[in-house]
Amino acid sequence: MVWIRNDLRLEDNTALIEAVKDADADDKILMVFCIDPKQLKTGSYSHDYFFTALNTFYRNCLEKELAIHFLYGDPQDCFSKLIKEFPDIQKIYFNIDDSGYGMVRDCAVRKILEESNVRILDFYDHHLHSANEVLKEDGSHYRVFTPYYNQWKNRLIRRVQKPDYDKLRKVILKNFAAKGEEGQNKFCEIQEMITTDFTVQTGEEKAQEILENFVERHLAEYEEMRDYPYTEGTSRISKFLSTGQLSIRQVYQRVEQAPNSKGKETFIKELGWRDFYNMIYHFYPKQKDEEIIEKYRNIRWEYDESRIEKWKEGKTGFPIVDAAMRQLKEEGWMHNRLRMIVASFFTKDLLMDWRIGEKYFSEMLIDYDSASNIGGWQWAASVGTDAVPYFRIFNPNSQSKRFDPEGSFIKKYVKELRNIPAKYIQEPFKYTKQIRKECGIDIEKIYDEPIVNHKKQRLRAIELFQR
């Protein structure tokens, strides 16, 4: 049996490839996906994207004369029942989740499998290096990125593999409908309930196309352009990595083939950050709900439902924040520089609990990766490992002037400001008279006033951390 999870691909899928290698002529491979009620977030972008990607994977299997079958329920119960119904199941292959809910789930399922004498063959597949692979000399884990990365970058990387499709077609178990009817029905029900169709943004072929375009056209200038949200300076492959439609080795191998450049070096470093945050989440499993820095666990964050909603809706009166939040609401994605800006604004300007922002991102982002998202929010809130110091607070207007100097990104998403000159667009309420005189526009009538005073809130944030 091969258990598919967040690895929705046939190419370079370690568990699947190893199962095919091990299969004898008279063996059968049952490929399953367990729909876990705990992970359903019906109506959210993250839910819709994942299950659209799963449907694309399902159809890709059918086109290749393969089959994936669906189970529904708690994974422990599903596998317990499955093994009782199919006592001849001897082995289960899957790719390891070594952080977050996936790690907890896998521990519980392992117990069931071991009690049933089913042999477990698991593989590190989701990251270039597992959480336990890059450690200090004394065996403890790193807490700071730079020394971690210095060791990480010198480790060997496995090469990309392809499955033996001819053999896979012969050994794959296709007829399972009677046993998996509940799971198949639930899968169909979920597809009918999807409110945003992301089909054109899913699939292994699409992932490879996006990766190739980035490497060929944008990788060399990645270092220079990655912070400017109005350009195509980033890879846009994160959604394929988080769902496993693209393997991390496929990305690394293709990037390594490119000519040397500062952009290439910087991009590979970002892959290191991905592994680093996964490692941190592995060693700090409470990180989703608890600050890593102990002295900040009792911070008295404020709570204002009205301000939280204005932040979510992109109506804060800070154009770069509003543009970013509206992009998230429209597309289910946000540029990384903007993620830092809006997270800093939420925690340091609004003084709101980072957990609220992280939860909202978990629902809205189609590329949601728990380790990276939690790590990013704790970084912005200055409560996590290797985080920005609490007194170093982003000024959203300064960030806007630096990374969107002409207001191109702002005008795309905050359409009511599209006729405001670039020299006024980052702080329109500072130039109400000039805008009225030059453009004939009363800014108060078309755009929300700033909900906070940044200078005052900056001082309050510092005071909050010093208590």
N, C-alpha and C positions, 0 to 999 in steps of 0.2 A: 504494500500500500504506500502511496505517495501522498502526503498531506500538504496541499497548497495553502498558503496564507497570504502574506504581503509579498509574494514573489510571482506575479501574474505574467509569466513568460515561459517559453519553451527553450529559448536559446540561453546558454550559460546558466541554467538552473541546476545547481550542484546536486541537490537531492534527487531530482528527476534523472539526471544524467547517470548518477551512480546506481540508481535502481535499474536502469536499462542495462548498464554494464553487467550487473550481478545476475540479471534474469536468465534462467535457462530456457530452452525451447518450449518446455511444457509448463513454464510458470506464467502467471497472469499478474499484471500490474493494475491495481485499482487506484485511480487518481481521484481524490476527494477534496472538497472545500467545505468546511464546517461554518455555517452561518450562525454566529454567536449573538444571541439577543443583547448581550451586554455592550456590543459594539455598534448596534444600530442607532443612528441619529437621523431618523427619517425627516426629510425636509431641509437638511443642512447641505451646504455645498460639499463638505468633506465626504458625507455619506453618498450623495448623488454621484460624485466623481468616482469614488472607489467602486461602487456597484456598476457604474457604466463601464469602467475599465474591466471589471470581472466579466461582464457580458461580452465585451470585445474579445477577451481571452477565451471564453466559452465558445464563441463562434469561430475563432481561429483554430481551436482544437477540432471542431466539426469539419472545417474546410480541409484539415490535414488528416481526416479520417481517424481522429482520436476522440477521446471522451473524458470529460470531467463530471463527476457526480456530486450532488449537494446533500449535505446533512443539515439538520436544523435543531438547535438546542444547545444546552451547556456542553462544551466539548467533552468533559468527563463522561457525561451520560451518553452522548452520541457514540463515543468509541467503546464504551462498556457494552452497549447494545449491539454495536456492529460486530464486535469480537465474538459475542455469544451467538449471533446469527451466522457468522462466518468463522467457525473455529479453526479453519485451515489457514487463517492469516498468520504468517510466520514472522514477517518483518514490517516495520514502518519506517519510511524515510521522510525526513523533513529538515528544513533549514532553520537553524537556531535563532530564537529571539532572546537576546541576553540583557534586556532591560524592559522596564515598564510592565504593563499588563500582560504582554506576550510572555515574559519570563515567568510570571506567576501562573498563568494558564498552562504553560508547558510543564512546569513542575507537577501540577495536579494531574495532568494527562499521563505523564511518565509513570506515576504511581499505579494508575490503572493498567497500563501496558505491562509493567514489570510484574504485577500480580497475575496477569494473564499469560505470562511467559512469552510475550511478543518481543522480539528483538528490536531494539531502537538503534537506528543509524542516523545520526544527526550531523549537520555540517554548518560551519561558519560560512555565510554566503552574503549577508546584507551589508557588510562593511569590509573595507580592505583589510583591517586588522580587528580582531575581536577585543572585547573589553579587558580580557586577561592577558593579552598578548604583548602589549607595550607597557611595561612596568619598570619601576626603579630597580636598582641593583639589589636592594634589600627586600624586593618582592611587593612593596607597597605601591599604590597607584599614584599617578601624578595629579596635582591640583592646579597646576599652572600650564598653560598651553605650550609656551616656547620650548621648555626642555622636553616635553612630551613629543612635540613635532620633530625636534632634532633627532630623536631616536626613531620615531615613526617613519620618517622619510627614507631611512636607510634599510628598511625591512624589505624583503622580497615580496613580490605580488604574484599570485597565481595567474596564469594565462587564461584567456577566454576559451570555453569549451562549447562544442555543439553536440546535440544528442544524435544518436543513430536512429533517424526517423524510420527507416525500413524495419528495423528490429522493434522499435516502439509500436509501430502499427500492428505488428504481429502479436505482441504480448499484452497490449492494452485491453482492459476489460470494458466492453461497450454496453453489455446488457445488465443493467442494475436498476432499472426503472421501478420494479415492484418494491425493492428494499429502500430505495431513496426517494420515494414518491413525495413524502412530506417536505423534504429538502428542496426538491425540484419545484414543488408548488410554491414554497416560500420564496424561492429565487424569482419565479415569474411574478409573484405578488409585489416583490420589491421593485422589479423593473417597471411595473405599471404605476407605482407610486412616485417614481422619480420625477421631480418637478423641473430640473434643469438638465438638458441633454448635452453631455460633454463628449459624445461619441467621436467627433472630429479631432479631439485632443487625446485620444487613447490608442493603445495598441503598440506592439513591438516595432512595427514598420514606421509608425509616426515618430516614435521615440528615437529611432535610429536616424530618421530624416532631420529631426530637430538638433540632435547631437552633431551630425555631420555639418549642418549649416553653421552652427556655432563655431566649431573647430576651424572650418575653412574661412569664415568671414569675420569672426569677432574675437577669437582666442588671443591673437597677438596683441590686441589693444585692450584686453580685459582689465589689466591693471589701471589703465588711464580712464576707461569709460564705465566701469562697473558701478560707480556711485551716482551716475546721472540717470534718473528715472525716465527722462524723455527720450533716451536713446535705446538701441537694442544692444546694450552693453553686457547683459548677463545671458546665461545659457538657456534658461527656461526649461531645464530638464528635471528640476526638483520633484515635480509631480510624478514623473516616470520612475524616479528612484524610490520615493516613499511608498509607491504601490508595487514596486518590483517589476515594472514593465521593461525596465532597463537595468542591467546589473551594474554594480559599481565598478566591476572589473572591465566591462565594456567601455565605460566612460574613461577610466584611467588609461587603458591600453590605447584608445583612440587619441587621447590627449598626448600621451607619450610619443606617439608617432609624428606629432607636429614639430616643426622647427622650433628650436629654443627661442624663448622670448620672455620678457618680464611677465607678460600676461599668462603664459603657460605656468610659470613658477608660482604666481599668485593663485591661479585656479587650483593647482594641486594642493596648495596650502589650505584652500577652502575645503577640499576633500578630507584633509587632516582634521579640520574643525568638526566636521561631521562625525568622524570616528571619536574624537575627543569628547564631544557631548554625549555620545552613546556610552562611552566608558564611565563618565561621571554619573549618568543615570543608573548604570549598573551597580555602582558602589554606593549610590545614595538613592535607594528605591523610594524613599519618602519625598523626594524632591518635587514631585508634582503638587504636593500640598504643604511642604515645609521648606523654609529658607535653609540653604546650606550653611550660611554664616549664622551661628547660634545666637549671637548677640542681637541680631535683627529679627528674631522670631516673635518678639512681642511689640513690634512697631504698631502704633495705633493709627492704622490707615483710616482715611475718611470714607464716608459712603454717601453719595448723592445720586439718586436714581436719575434725576433730570440731566445732570452732567454726563453720566455714563451713556445715556441714550443719545445725547448730542454728539458725543465722541463716536459712537457706533454709526450714527447717521451722517457724519461728516458735516456737522453744523456747529463747530466750536468757535468760528471766527478767526481761526488761524488757517490761512489758505492751503499751506502744504499738508497740514494734518487732515484737513477736510478732503483734499484731493486724494490722498492716500486711502482714507477710509471709504470714500466713494468708489475708488477702484476695487477695493476688497469686496464691497457689496455688489458691484456690477459683475466682476469677473472671478471672484474666489481666489484671487492672487494679489500679492503686493510685492513691490521691489524691496530688496533687503535693506537698503539705506532707509527707506520709508518705514520699514518695520521697526527699526531702531528709533526713529524720530517719534512715531506714534506711541511706542511703548514708554519711551522717556517722558513724553507729554502726559500720558495716563498716570504714571507713577510719581513724577516729580512736579508736574504743573497742577494736575488734578488731585494728587496725593491719594489716589485710589489703589486698592489692593491689586497687586500684579496677577493674582490668581484669577480675578474676574476677567482681565484682559486676555490671559492665556486661554481660558475656557472659551471665550468668544472666538479667538483665532482657531481653536481646535474644531469649531463648528464651521467656520467660514473658509478656511484655507483648503484648496484642493490638493495642496502638496504637504498637508499636515504631517509632521514627523514629531512625535512626542518629545524625544530627547532634545532635538534641536530647538523646538519651540519653547519648551520649558527652560532650557539653558539660556536661550535668547532673552526671555522675559526676566529671568533672575539676573542676567547680566545687566539689562537696562535698569532694573530696580535696585542694582547695587547690593543684592543680597545673596548672590551665587558665587561659584568658584571663578576666580580670575576675572571678576566683574569690574565694570567701570567704577571708580571711586564715587561715593555718594555726592561729593561736592562738585563733581565735574558734570554739570547738567546741560543738556542740549538746549540751545535757544532755537525754537522752531523757525523763527524768522531769519536768523543767521544761517541756519541749515538750508533754508529755502533759497536765499540769495547765493549761496555757494554752489548748490547742486541743481538748482532750477533757475538760473539767473534771468532768463527771458520770460519765465512764467509759462513755458510751453506745456509742461505737465499739468500745472494748475488749471490752465485754460481748457485743457482736454476734459477734465473731470468736474471742475467747478465752473460750469458753463455761464453762470451769471456774472463771472469776472472776465469773460473772454474779450470784452472791449476795454478793459482797463490796461493802461500802458505798463510795460515791464517795470519801469522805475517806481511804480506805486503798488504793484500787485501783491508783494509779499506782506505789506502792512497797509491795506487800503484805508483803515480807519484813522491812520496817522496823517493821511493826505486827503481828507474829505473835501476841503475847499479847492485844492488843486484839481481833483477829479471832477468836481462839479463845474469848475471854470473851463477846463480843457476838453472834457468829454460830455458835459451836460448830464451827468449821471449823479443821482443822490445815492451814495453807497449804502446809507442806512435803510433805503427802501428795497434794495435787491439782495443784501447779504447780511448774515448774522453778525452781531457785534461779538468781540472776543468774550468768552465766558469767564476768563480769569486774566489777571495782570501777571505776565510772566516774571517780571522782576520781583514782585512781592511773593509770588509762589515759590520762586527759587530760594529765597531766604527762609520761607516756611519749611521747605523740604529739607534744607540743611539742618534746621532746628529739630525737625522730626527725627533725623538720624542721630543727632547729638544727645538726645534725651537719655 
